Amino acid sequence: MRMRATLGVVTGALALSAFAVPAAQADEVHGDTAISNVVVNGGKPVVVGATAKKTITVSFTVKDASGVDWAQAILYHGANIDAADSGAVANSSDGRATCTVVNATTKTCKSTFDMKPAYNLINSVAGGWKVWAVATGKDADYVQKDNAKSFQVQRLSKLTVNAAPEPVKKGKTITVTGALTRANWDAAKYSGYGTQSVKLQFKKKGASAYTTVKTIKTSTTGALKTTVTASVDGTFRYSFAGTSTTPAVNATGDYVDVQ
């Protein structure tokens, strides 16, 4: 294996650290060592707010006929690890995974990683990330995967709604306002998410589900505003389907009494 220093992360850019790991853009396999069952954050997208650090777990299985020696995973954003523009190394002192024996040929391995706004998370790296992984057998066999698993890192979204006036006479106009915002990792706050399609939904009093009334777009600042005609008592909400960089979110419903 070719060896190089691996990545550490400072203010969203990559710097070198002391961890030595194989260097290659493509997968490498020597012998029968195998990595499988890679799971990031329990299989869910990694959703991070504007300021708070989020610690996630990555687990995987390693097999080698002679027994498993050690394993390591690194998270990164970019075409490949050598071209990464952000990433995260494991929280262990040596960057390696903690591996537990299953049997003579198999271990389950696990690492935790910190995802920090304004540190290894800046707005431009939201979206698709990858897991780089390497594992070695006790006979010096090894496997290295440039993309052992792909996953999403997203900016936490928030959505509000207000339907007015309340109460309202039947046949009169109801104005429904709101705002779609998401974590701005660069500015450590929530900022408007502009020009996004959002559904206005209504649930009639006594009903169990919402139905879509219309679809509108947020303004350039994330604001929402539309009107409907009052007909029956019920609850209005806005619903955002999400994007690759931002998770889906529903506003808490606002009940309107129609008289």
Buried (B, 14 or more C-beta within 10 A) or exposed (E): BEEEEBBBBEEBBBEEBEBBBBBBEEEBEEBBBBBEEBBBBEEEBBBBBBBEEBEBEBBBBBBBBBBBBBBBBBBBBBEBBBEBBBBBBBEBEEBBBBBEEEEEBBBBBBBBBBBBBBBBBBBEBBBEBBBBBBBBBEBEBBBBBBBBBEBBBBBBBBBBBBBEEEEBEEEEEBEBBBBBBBBBBBEEEBBBBEEBEBBBBBBBEEEEEBEEBEEBEBBEEBBBEBEBEBEEBBBBBBBBEBBEBBBEBBBEBBEBEBE
